[in-house]
C-alpha cells in the first residue's frame, strides 16, 4: 500500500482548500472516529482551522460576526483567567503560616546568648 496524505489549507480570505491522496475522504475517515459521520468530523476540523486563522488575521479584515465571535472568545479567556486566579489565591490563603505555639519563644537553655 502506498502513502496517504491530507492537506487542508486556508486562503488569506479564510476559504478552506484540501487535497488528499488517494482522497480527502479516505484519509480523513481513517483517522476519524468511526461513530461520527465524516461531515461532522471535517466540519469540526474546518472550524478549528478557521478560528486559528481569524486569531492571526488583522482586526480590520474581520466582519462583524467574526468580531463578535472574537469578543466572546476573549471574554471566555478572561473568565478562565479570573477563575484560575481565584483558585490560586484561595490555595495560597489556605496555606497556614506557623502558629505561635509552633515557633519557640526562647532558645533552649544550653543555646542561649550567654551560654556556649
C-alpha positions, 0 to 999 in steps of 0.5 A: 500500500502506498502513502496517504496524505491530507492537506487542508489549507486556508486562503488569506480570505479564510476559504478552506482548500484540501487535497488528499491522496488517494482522497480527502475522504479516505484519509480523513475517515481513517483517522476519524472516529468511526461513530461520527459521520465524516461531515461532522468530523471535517466540519469540526476540523474546518472550524478549528482551522478557521478560528486559528486563522481569524486569531492571526488575521488583522482586526480590520479584515474581520466582519462583524460576526467574526468580531463578535465571535472574537469578543466572546472568545476573549471574554471566555479567556478572561473568565478562565483567567479570573477563575484560575486566579481565584483558585490560586489565591484561595490555595495560597490563603489556605496555606497556614503560616506557623502558629505561635505555639509552633515557633519557640519563644526562647532558645533552649537553655544550653543555646542561649546568648550567654551560654556556649 
